Amino acid sequence: MVTLIISEKPKASERIANALADGTVEKKKSGKAIWFEIEINGEKHLVVPAVGHLFTLKQKNNEKWTYPIFETKWVPSFEASKSSSFSKPYFKNFEKLSKIADNFIIATDYDSEGSVIGYNILRFICKSENAKRMKFSTLTSSELEESYKNISELDFPQINAGIVRHKLDWLYGINTSRALTLSIKNYKNYFKVLSTGRVQGPTLKIIAKKEDEIRKFVPQTYWEIEAELKTKNGEKILAQHKEGKIWDKDTALKIQENCGKEAKVKNITKKEFKQNPPFPFDLTTLQTEAYSSFGFSPTQTLSLAQSLYESGLISYPRTSSQKLPEKIGYKNIIKKLSNQREYKDLAEKLLKMKLKPNEGKKDDPAHPSIFPTGEKPKELTAQEKKLYDLIVKRFFAVFGKPAIREVVDVIFDISNENFLSKGKRTVEKNWIEFYEKYVKYEEQILPQLKIGDTLDVIKIKMPEKETQPPKRYNEASLVRKLEKMNLGTKATRASIIKTLFDRGYIKDKKISITELGLAVIKTLEKYCPEILSEELTRKFEDEMKEVEEGKIEKEMVIEDAKKTLKKILEKFKENEAKIGKELYEAVVETRNNSYIVGKCPECGRNLRIIKSRKTGKRFIGCEGYSDGCRVSFPLPQYGKIELAGECKECGMPKIKLIRKGKRPWVFCINPDCPSKKDWKKKETH
């Protein structure tokens, strides 16, 4: 009897083979594809990896590029797209090896996505509907062995939920994107791929709403009164008038003028409070913390976490759980971590304590929260090391005792005006000691004071300030917002944001919407608001959850989605010419503006990126060329160019060059810029 174990990735298949083999593990190769032959209890097992999805959805008939399209079929990924040609050897591998297999086990990631990957390989390549399922949250030997011993039947509700998600995303994504693209093509015979989708549209709408709030924001002026005080020992204290923001300048001036040269301590209140440890990491909080600590984008964090998972160092990262079940073996993991030099002291301290994690409310039926397995890392990149350290320290921190913090409020009387100074200090660090590198807490120690003490007033300041507009989203806070609104999944939110960047709908670290993105939103809101509906997207998310729970059939959700989409597209068709006109104008304006990099230092006209008709080379030139202005700057000939703000050294525009496989390069266009002194030194040596 031969059993074929379907695994999701080559790295995972190797770990599965090493964990389950009774004896030696034979690594086999066919072209670029690998697999592993092992024996378990005297029976031959083939551990065969995929490379993620080997199948994708495509329209059923080969009609021309049109919409609506409702009939789909699963096809090999390499047939649907040249960019997936790398998957062909793995497809052929399954095709060959499945012919000698009697039994099948799906050992892909245990979630709806992993289940679809495994089930499609099973039914379309292995030509079987029967298989067993291995369920695991880490790729450690002990858990994989346990998973193999306790193999279960296929979880069809989970498989069906994954299939529904793929079909809905395809139906909405392809149809709405074709509708947008063809509206421009049919209006002006101009081809520019525009996209939207079931989650992409509502996400862009959220960003547009924030942009609208910022643009409509009218700042208000206010004043604050600050007193700089000095104790008899010469220690300085800053105190603020208890009114805080004062909206009337005359009132503020009156307070300032009224203040004398002596401050008296009127009241002192001290309050201790407990600050609980953080919850264990779910994917969203890991992405948020990694962005805050290292500047990693959510996509980057997920990629790094996936790599750590495949190396057996952490548990499955695509989880929404904040729970740490006892069965993972807290003590055993901490003991293993104590064998790593950098964690020895903290781990040993933790082992002396009662191990009870501070869990959050969020749960995930498939996986616990993200935790380190205790396995010793072999070779990690600098970025992987950072993320691994963050996960280990967070794991330690959740077992810590609450920190004890103290807040001190001191009220000063200055000529019958009350001023407040706040002090903050940590009495007992407790969990903070384990997570100090990543926790942000303020220590503001005030001098020893008692009621009745007098201090000298050194200065009374009256700074003028303005209220600030709402903060823009960054990638991490936008992921958090999407989770809060139940839009997308823990695994897809980061990639949706990336798509919006790639399409040119949004830009910058502090995310702002581009004119093109705004035009797409305004046009769809005017003629087809359903495409942007958060409620509709949430409705389908809830229905997919019900499919996964086995409460409703997948066909019902798919048919409902088709009917809804049909109505949306009919409305779109009616207004296609108007939509095409408005989008075309926005595309042309965006294209023209994207070539403007700044103002000419000689004549003040626009500097543009120009492509020479004669040589085909690109450079930056002045719009005033026809009037005799000859200002120009060279550009690298390969790579994508983006604007990167103004140079602090010389005030000229900066450019970001993005090349595949290389780090982005930011440089000033001015060859004589002081920032290029070092370059010139290198050239002369």
C-alpha positions in Angstrom: 0.0 0.0 0.0 1.3 3.5 -1.0 0.0 6.6 0.7 0.5 10.0 -0.9 0.6 13.0 1.5 -0.3 16.3 -0.2 1.7 19.2 1.3 1.5 22.9 0.5 5.1 23.9 0.1 8.5 22.1 -0.4 9.8 23.3 2.9 6.8 22.0 4.7 6.9 18.6 2.9 10.5 18.1 4.1 9.6 18.8 7.7 6.6 16.4 7.5 8.8 13.7 6.0 11.5 14.1 8.6 8.9 14.1 11.4 7.0 11.0 10.3 9.7 8.7 8.8 10.5 5.5 10.8 14.0 5.4 9.2 15.8 7.3 6.4 14.2 10.0 4.3 14.8 9.7 0.5 14.7 13.0 -1.3 13.7 12.5 -4.9 13.7 14.9 -7.8 12.0 15.2 -11.2 13.1 18.3 -13.1 12.6 21.2 -10.7 10.1 19.4 -8.5 11.0 17.4 -5.4 9.2 14.8 -3.2 10.2 12.6 -0.3 9.8 8.8 0.1 9.5 7.4 3.7 8.2 4.4 5.5 5.7 4.6 8.4 4.9 1.3 10.1 6.4 -0.6 7.2 4.2 1.2 4.6 5.5 3.4 1.8 4.5 7.1 2.0 5.2 9.8 -0.6 5.3 13.3 0.8 4.7 15.5 -2.2 4.6 19.3 -2.2 2.7 21.8 -4.2 3.8 25.5 -4.5 0.7 27.0 -3.2 -2.3 27.0 -5.6 -1.9 24.6 -8.6 -5.3 25.6 -9.9 -7.1 28.9 -10.5 -10.5 29.9 -11.8 -11.1 30.9 -15.4 -14.1 31.7 -17.5 -15.7 28.5 -18.8 -15.9 29.5 -22.5 -13.2 31.3 -24.4 -15.3 34.3 -25.3 -13.7 37.6 -26.0 -12.8 40.1 -23.2 -16.3 41.1 -22.1 -18.7 41.2 -19.2 -20.7 39.8 -17.4 -19.0 36.4 -17.0 -20.7 34.0 -14.6 -19.6 30.6 -15.7 -16.2 29.5 -14.3 -14.0 26.4 -14.3 -10.8 25.4 -12.4 -7.8 25.1 -14.6 -4.1 24.5 -13.9 -2.4 27.8 -12.8 0.3 27.4 -15.4 -2.3 27.3 -18.2 -4.0 30.4 -17.0 -0.9 32.6 -16.6 2.7 32.6 -17.8 3.7 34.0 -14.4 2.6 30.6 -12.8 4.8 28.5 -15.1 6.9 27.5 -12.1 4.0 25.4 -10.8 4.0 23.1 -13.8 6.7 20.6 -12.6 4.9 20.2 -9.3 1.6 19.6 -11.2 3.3 16.9 -13.3 4.9 15.4 -10.2 1.4 14.9 -8.6 0.1 13.5 -11.9 2.9 10.9 -12.0 3.0 9.9 -8.4 -0.8 9.8 -7.8 -1.0 6.9 -10.2 0.9 4.6 -7.9 -0.9 5.8 -4.7 -3.7 3.8 -3.0 -4.5 6.3 -0.3 -4.3 10.1 0.1 -3.7 12.4 3.1 -4.1 16.2 2.8 -1.5 17.9 5.0 -1.8 21.5 3.7 -2.2 24.5 6.1 -5.4 23.9 8.1 -7.6 26.7 6.9 -10.0 27.3 4.1 -7.3 28.3 1.7 -5.0 25.3 2.4 -8.0 23.0 2.2 -8.9 24.3 -1.3 -5.3 23.8 -2.4 -5.3 20.2 -1.2 -8.8 19.3 -2.3 -8.2 20.6 -5.9 -5.1 18.5 -6.2 -7.0 15.5 -4.8 -10.0 15.7 -7.2 -8.4 17.1 -10.3 -5.0 15.4 -10.4 -5.3 12.4 -8.1 -8.9 11.8 -9.5 -10.2 11.0 -6.0 -12.7 12.5 -3.6 -11.5 10.4 -0.6 -8.7 11.4 1.6 -7.8 11.8 5.3 -6.8 15.2 6.8 -3.8 16.1 9.0 -4.5 19.1 11.2 -1.6 21.0 12.8 -0.7 24.5 14.0 3.1 24.1 14.0 5.6 22.2 11.9 7.4 20.6 14.9 8.1 16.9 14.8 6.0 16.2 17.9 2.9 18.0 16.6 3.2 16.4 13.1 3.5 13.0 14.6 0.4 13.6 16.8 -1.4 15.0 13.7 -0.6 11.8 11.7 -1.8 9.6 14.5 -5.1 11.5 14.8 -5.9 11.9 11.1 -9.5 12.8 10.5 -12.0 12.9 7.7 -12.0 15.8 5.2 -13.6 19.0 6.6 -16.0 19.7 3.7 -17.6 22.8 5.2 -14.1 24.4 5.4 -13.3 23.3 1.8 -16.7 24.7 0.6 -16.1 28.0 2.4 -12.7 28.3 0.5 -14.3 27.5 -2.8 -17.1 30.1 -2.2 -14.5 32.8 -1.4 -12.5 32.0 -4.6 -15.6 32.1 -6.7 -17.0 35.3 -5.2 -13.6 37.1 -5.4 -13.2 36.0 -9.1 -16.8 36.9 -10.1 -16.7 40.4 -8.5 -13.0 41.1 -9.3 -13.1 40.0 -13.0 -16.5 41.5 -13.8 -16.1 44.9 -12.1 -12.5 45.3 -13.3 -13.5 44.5 -16.9 -16.4 46.8 -16.7 -14.2 49.7 -15.6 -11.5 49.0 -18.1 -13.9 48.5 -21.0 -15.8 51.7 -20.2 -12.7 53.7 -21.1 -11.8 51.5 -24.1 -15.3 51.8 -25.5 -15.4 55.6 -24.9 -12.0 56.5 -26.3 -10.4 53.3 -27.6 -7.8 53.8 -24.8 -6.7 50.7 -22.9 -5.8 51.1 -19.2 -6.4 48.3 -16.7 -8.5 49.6 -13.8 -9.6 47.2 -11.1 -11.9 47.0 -8.2 -13.4 44.0 -6.3 -15.6 42.7 -3.5 -13.3 44.1 -0.8 -11.0 46.4 -2.8 -13.8 48.8 -3.6 -15.1 49.3 0.0 -11.4 49.6 1.2 -10.7 52.4 -1.3 -14.0 54.0 -0.2 -12.8 54.0 3.5 -9.5 55.8 2.4 -11.5 58.3 0.2 -13.8 59.1 3.2 -10.7 59.8 5.3 -9.3 62.0 2.6 -12.6 63.9 2.4 -12.5 64.5 6.2 -8.9 65.8 6.0 -9.7 68.1 3.0 -12.8 69.5 4.7 -11.1 70.0 8.0 -10.8 73.6 9.1 -8.2 74.2 11.8 -9.1 76.2 14.9 -6.6 78.3 16.7 -6.2 77.9 20.5 -3.7 78.9 23.1 -2.2 77.1 26.1 -0.6 78.6 29.2 2.5 76.9 30.3 4.5 77.7 33.5 8.1 76.9 33.9 8.8 76.4 37.6 11.9 75.9 39.7 12.1 74.3 43.2 14.4 75.6 46.0 16.8 72.8 45.0 17.0 74.1 41.4 14.9 71.3 39.8 12.7 72.4 37.0 9.0 71.5 36.5 6.7 72.3 33.6 3.0 72.8 34.5 0.0 73.6 32.3 -3.0 75.7 33.0 -5.9 73.5 34.0 -8.2 74.9 31.3 -6.0 73.2 28.7 -7.0 74.6 25.3 -8.1 78.3 25.6 -10.1 79.4 22.5 -10.1 83.1 23.2 -6.8 85.0 22.9 -7.8 87.8 25.3 -8.8 85.3 28.0 -5.4 83.6 27.6 -3.5 87.0 27.7 -5.4 87.9 30.9 -4.3 84.7 32.6 -0.7 85.1 31.5 -0.6 88.7 32.7 -2.2 87.8 36.0 0.4 85.2 36.9 2.9 86.3 39.5 6.4 85.1 40.3 5.5 82.4 43.0 3.8 79.1 42.7 2.4 77.2 45.7 1.7 73.5 45.9 -2.1 73.4 46.4 -2.8 69.7 46.1 -1.1 66.4 45.4 -2.9 63.2 44.4 -1.2 59.8 43.8 -2.9 56.9 42.2 -1.5 53.4 41.5 -3.0 51.3 38.8 -2.4 47.9 37.2 -1.4 47.7 33.6 -2.2 44.2 32.3 0.2 42.2 30.0 -0.6 42.3 26.3 -2.7 39.6 24.7 -1.0 36.9 22.6 -0.4 37.8 18.9 -3.1 37.2 16.3 -2.0 38.1 12.8 -3.4 41.7 12.8 -1.8 42.7 16.1 1.5 41.1 14.9 1.3 43.2 11.7 0.5 46.3 13.7 3.4 45.8 16.2 5.9 44.9 13.5 5.0 48.1 11.6 5.3 50.1 14.8 8.6 48.5 15.9 10.4 47.9 12.5 8.4 49.7 9.8 7.5 46.3 8.2 4.5 46.5 5.9 1.7 44.0 6.7 2.5 42.1 3.5 6.2 41.9 4.6 5.3 40.8 8.1 3.0 38.0 6.8 5.8 36.8 4.4 8.4 36.8 7.2 6.0 35.0 9.6 5.2 32.4 7.0 9.0 31.7 6.5 9.4 31.3 10.3 6.4 29.0 10.4 7.8 26.8 7.6 11.1 26.6 9.5 9.2 25.2 12.5 10.0 28.3 14.7 6.5 29.7 15.2 3.0 28.5 15.0 0.7 29.1 12.0 0.5 32.9 11.5 -2.8 33.3 9.7 -4.9 33.2 12.8 -7.4 35.6 14.5 -7.0 33.9 17.9 -5.8 35.6 21.1 -5.9 32.3 23.0 -3.0 30.1 24.2 -4.3 26.7 25.0 -2.5 24.8 27.8 -2.0 21.8 25.5 0.7 23.6 23.6 2.9 23.0 26.6 4.0 26.4 28.0 6.7 25.1 30.3 8.3 22.9 27.6 8.4 25.8 25.1 10.0 28.2 27.7 12.5 25.5 28.7 13.5 25.1 25.1 13.8 28.9 24.7 16.1 29.0 27.7 18.7 27.1 25.7 19.0 30.1 23.4 21.5 32.5 24.9 19.6 35.7 24.3 16.5 34.3 26.1 18.1 32.3 28.9 17.7 34.9 31.7 14.1 35.9 30.9 13.0 32.2 30.3 14.5 31.1 33.7 12.8 34.0 35.5 9.5 33.0 33.9 9.9 29.3 34.8 9.8 30.2 38.5 6.4 31.8 38.1 2.9 30.3 37.7 2.3 30.1 34.0 -1.1 31.6 33.2 -1.4 33.7 30.0 -3.4 36.9 29.7 -5.7 35.9 26.8 -7.9 38.1 24.7 -11.5 37.6 23.6 -10.8 36.8 19.9 -10.8 33.1 19.0 -10.2 31.0 15.9 -11.6 27.5 15.5 -8.7 26.3 13.5 -5.6 27.7 15.2 -4.4 29.2 18.5 -2.6 32.6 18.7 0.9 33.0 17.3 3.6 31.6 19.6 7.3 30.4 19.3 7.7 26.6 19.3 11.0 26.7 21.2 13.0 25.2 18.2 16.4 26.8 17.8 16.8 29.0 14.7 19.6 28.0 12.3 20.0 30.7 9.7 17.7 33.7 9.8 17.8 36.9 7.8 18.1 40.2 9.8 14.4 40.8 9.3 13.4 37.3 10.3 15.5 37.7 13.5 13.7 40.9 14.4 10.2 39.4 13.9 11.2 36.2 15.7 12.5 38.2 18.7 9.2 40.2 18.8 7.2 37.0 18.8 9.3 35.4 21.6 9.2 38.5 23.8 5.5 38.8 23.3 5.0 35.2 24.3 7.1 35.8 27.5 5.2 39.0 28.3 1.7 37.4 28.2 2.7 35.3 31.3 4.0 38.2 33.3 2.2 39.8 36.3 0.4 43.1 35.7 2.8 46.1 35.9 2.2 48.6 38.7 2.2 52.2 37.5 1.8 55.4 39.5 0.3 58.7 38.3 1.0 61.9 40.4 -1.1 65.0 39.8 0.3 68.2 41.4 -1.9 71.4 41.4 0.0 74.7 41.7 -1.6 78.0 42.6 -0.1 80.9 40.7 -2.0 84.1 41.6 -5.3 82.1 42.0 -4.8 80.4 38.7 -4.6 76.6 38.8 -1.8 74.8 37.0 -1.3 71.1 36.7 1.8 69.0 36.4 1.6 65.2 35.8 4.1 62.6 36.8 4.2 59.0 35.7 6.5 56.2 37.0 6.7 52.5 37.0 6.6 51.0 40.5 6.9 47.3 39.5 7.8 46.4 35.9 6.7 42.8 35.9 5.5 41.9 32.4 7.2 45.1 31.0 10.6 43.5 31.8 10.0 40.8 29.2 8.7 43.2 26.5 10.7 46.4 27.4 12.2 46.6 23.9 8.8 46.9 22.3 6.5 48.5 24.8 6.1 52.3 24.8 5.6 53.8 28.3 6.4 57.2 29.6 8.4 57.9 32.7 7.9 61.5 34.0 9.5 61.7 37.5 8.5 64.8 39.5 10.7 66.2 42.3 9.7 65.4 45.9 7.0 68.0 46.8 4.5 68.5 49.6 1.4 70.7 50.0 2.4 74.2 50.9 5.8 74.2 49.1 6.6 77.3 47.2 8.4 77.4 43.8 9.8 80.2 41.6 8.0 81.0 38.4 10.7 81.3 35.8 8.6 81.9 32.7 4.9 81.9 31.7 4.5 81.0 28.0 1.5 81.3 25.8 2.0 79.1 22.7 -0.4 79.5 19.9 -1.5 76.2 18.4 -4.0 74.8 15.9 -6.3 71.7 16.0 -5.0 69.0 13.8 -6.8 67.2 11.0 -7.7 63.5 11.4 -4.7 61.2 11.1 -4.2 59.4 7.8 -4.1 55.6 7.8 -0.9 53.8 7.5 -0.9 50.2 6.2 -1.1 48.7 9.7 -3.9 51.0 11.0 -5.8 50.3 7.7 -5.5 46.5 8.3 -6.9 47.1 11.8 -9.8 49.1 10.4 -10.6 46.4 7.9 -10.6 43.8 10.6 -12.9 46.0 12.8 -15.3 46.4 9.9 -15.2 42.7 9.0 -13.9 43.4 5.5 -11.6 40.8 3.9 -9.8 38.1 5.9 -6.8 38.0 8.1 -4.8 36.5 5.2 -6.0 38.9 2.4 -6.2 42.4 3.9 -2.5 43.1 3.4 -2.6 42.0 -0.2 -5.7 44.2 -0.9 -3.9 47.3 0.3 -0.9 46.3 -1.8 -3.1 46.0 -4.9 -4.5 49.6 -4.3 -0.9 50.8 -4.2 0.0 48.8 -7.4 -3.0 50.2 -9.3 -2.0 53.8 -8.4 -5.1 54.4 -6.4 -3.3 55.3 -3.2 0.2 56.5 -2.3 2.7 57.3 0.5 3.4 55.8 3.9 0.8 58.0 5.4 -1.8 56.8 2.9 -3.5 59.4 0.7 -5.8 58.7 -2.2 -4.6 59.7 -5.7 -6.7 61.7 -8.1 -7.3 58.4 -10.1 -8.4 56.6 -6.9 -10.7 59.5 -6.1 -12.1 59.5 -9.6 -12.9 55.8 -9.4 -14.7 56.2 -6.1 -16.7 59.3 -7.2 -17.7 57.7 -10.5 -18.8 54.5 -8.9 -20.6 56.3 -6.1 -22.5 58.3 -8.7 -23.5 55.5 -11.0 -23.0 52.2 -9.2 -22.6 52.6 -5.4 -23.3 48.9 -4.8 -19.8 48.0 -5.9 -18.5 50.0 -3.0 -21.0 48.7 -0.4 -19.4 47.7 2.9 -22.7 46.1 3.9 -22.9 43.9 0.9 -19.3 42.8 1.4 -20.0 42.0 5.1 -23.1 40.1 4.1 -21.1 37.8 2.0 -18.4 37.5 4.7 -21.1 36.4 7.1 -22.5 33.9 4.7 -19.1 32.4 4.0 -18.7 31.9 7.7 -22.0 30.1 7.8 -20.8 27.8 5.0 -17.7 27.1 7.0 -19.9 26.3 10.0 -22.0 23.9 7.9 -25.2 26.0 8.3 -25.8 26.8 4.6 -24.8 25.3 1.3 -22.2 26.9 -0.9 -24.4 26.9 -4.0 -26.9 29.2 -2.3 -24.3 31.9 -1.6 -22.8 31.7 -5.1 -26.2 32.0 -6.8 -27.2 34.9 -4.5 -23.9 36.6 -5.4 -24.5 36.1 -9.2 -28.0 37.7 -8.9 -26.7 40.7 -7.0 -23.8 41.1 -9.4 -26.1 40.8 -12.4 -28.1 43.8 -11.2 -25.0 45.9 -10.5 -23.5 45.2 -13.9 -26.8 46.0 -15.7 -26.8 49.4 -14.0 -23.2 49.9 -15.0 -24.0 49.1 -18.6 -26.7 51.7 -18.7 -24.2 54.3 -17.6 -21.1 52.9 -19.3 -20.5 55.9 -21.6 -20.7 58.5 -18.8 -18.5 56.3 -16.6 -16.0 55.9 -19.4 -15.8 59.6 -20.0 -15.2 60.5 -16.4 -12.6 57.8 -15.8 -10.8 58.6 -19.1 -10.4 62.2 -18.1 -9.1 61.2 -14.7 -6.6 58.7 -16.2 -5.3 61.3 -18.7 -4.9 63.9 -15.9 -3.2 61.4 -13.6 -0.8 60.3 -16.5 0.1 63.9 -17.2 0.6 64.8 -13.6 2.7 61.7 -13.0 5.3 63.0 -15.4 5.7 66.3 -13.5 8.5 66.1 -10.9 8.8 69.8 -9.7 9.5 73.3 -10.8 12.4 74.5 -13.0 15.1 76.4 -11.0 15.7 78.7 -13.9 12.3 79.7 -15.3 9.8 78.3 -12.8 7.9 76.1 -15.3 7.2 72.4 -14.7 10.0 69.9 -14.9 8.8 66.7 -16.6 10.0 63.2 -17.3 10.5 63.1 -21.0 11.4 60.2 -23.4 13.7 61.3 -26.3 12.1 60.4 -29.7 15.6 60.2 -31.1 17.4 58.0 -28.6 14.5 56.4 -26.7 16.2 57.5 -23.4 14.4 59.1 -20.5 15.5 62.3 -18.8 14.0 65.3 -16.8 13.5 68.4 -18.9 11.8 71.8 -18.6 8.4 72.5 -20.3 10.0 75.8 -21.3 12.3 74.1 -23.8 10.5 75.6 -26.8 11.0 79.1 -25.3 14.8 78.5 -24.9 15.1 76.9 -21.4 17.7 74.2 -21.6 17.5 72.9 -18.0 17.7 69.1 -17.9 18.7 66.2 -15.6 19.8 62.7 -16.4 17.8 59.6 -15.1 18.5 55.9 -14.8 17.1 54.1 -17.8 15.7 51.0 -16.0 13.3 50.7 -13.2 10.1 52.3 -12.0 10.3 56.0 -11.0 8.3 57.6 -8.2 8.5 61.0 -6.7 10.1 61.1 -3.2 9.5 64.7 -2.0 11.9 67.6 -1.8 15.6 67.4 -1.0 16.4 68.9 2.4 19.9 69.8 1.2 19.1 71.8 -2.0 15.3 72.0 -2.3 15.3 70.1 -5.7 13.0 67.1 -6.3 14.0 63.7 -5.1 13.3 60.5 -7.1 12.8 56.9 -5.9 14.0 54.2 -8.3 12.4 50.8 -7.9 14.1 47.9 -9.6 13.2 44.2 -9.3 15.2 42.3 -6.8 17.0 45.4 -5.5 16.5 47.9 -2.7 14.6 51.1 -3.7 17.1 53.9 -4.3 16.2 57.5 -3.4 18.3 60.3 -4.8 18.2 64.0 -5.6 18.0 64.9 -9.3 20.5 67.8 -8.8 24.0 66.5 -9.8 25.6 69.3 -7.7 23.6 68.6 -4.6 25.7 68.6 -1.3 24.1 65.2 -0.5 26.3 63.7 -3.4 29.6 64.8 -2.0 30.4 61.2 -0.8 29.6 59.9 -4.3 32.1 62.3 -5.9 34.8 61.3 -3.3 34.3 57.7 -4.3 34.6 58.6 -8.0 38.0 60.3 -7.4 39.6 57.5 -5.5 
